[in-house]
Amino acid sequence: MTSIDDRRAATRPNPWHFVALLGGNFALALGPWFVRMADCGPVSAAFWRLFLPLPLLGLLALSQGRQNPRSGFALGAWGAVAIAGIFFAFDLASWHIGISHTRLGNASLFGNSGSLILMTWGLLIARRWPRPLEAAAIFAATAGAGILLGRSLEIDQATLIGDLFCILAGFFYVFYILLIQRARGRFDSWGLLFNSTLAGAPVLLAIALALGEPVWPHVWWPLFALALGSQVIGQGLIVFALRHFSALIVGVVLLTQPAVSIMAGWFAFGETIGWLDGLGMVLIAGALVLGRLGEGATR
């Protein structure tokens, strides 16, 4: 048996863990840029994001070793993972549609709203009033979202619709997380990622075809970059580093995603933000940090 000191040493962060956490967030932040660069439809790009890395994810799952769910829970565990993959597909479909209609900074911020929605959902289930940090996060998120949505409406109605699709993606992501948590104790991390990806890919293909999107691209590099950067490198580095850091550190590093997306939007598409946009982004960014702290306080 391992001692408490051994377990603490195993989870104590080193510089490589911080580099992995930062690198994972950086890789995920570039995802919206690659979606814009793809010459297929936005939902089709989400399909390729899941489909292209499947062989690599399968090998990683096999090499890591997969727990075998015992009889009685096996069907429920596999079912939870499969349904989680379907909700992840809905999340990506909504988010990618939103990316194609709004600014990259808005897409990144609203796309990360799942953690705040999950916190609010937990309060409703627990039937209790929010703690001070949780109340501050909800207030800041509501104020920031109101500012950004108002600014999007001033720019173009399509931009507002894009924001709303990104917020809808956050709701789908909540159900994905809740279902994944049910099976987390029975499968390893790569096994969960592979099986949920396998379940979500055909759903995205069906949605893309139903919307009449062009599925087969002429230029492949944005899709390979999206698949490897977001689904393998980004998710993999964060899974590797996440358990070594407190909620505060994770929340602060999470803010690199909208910052990188804003820079990518300015560099590649000439997107600019005014002081009112900046205020809304700061409020939502602060809400994400406070939400992480609220999660840490309840554990």
Summary of the structure (lengths in Angstrom):
residues: 299
radius of gyration: 19.0
end to end distance: 24.5
largest distance: 61.7
contacts: 1061
relative contact order: 0.22
helix: 81%
strand: 0%
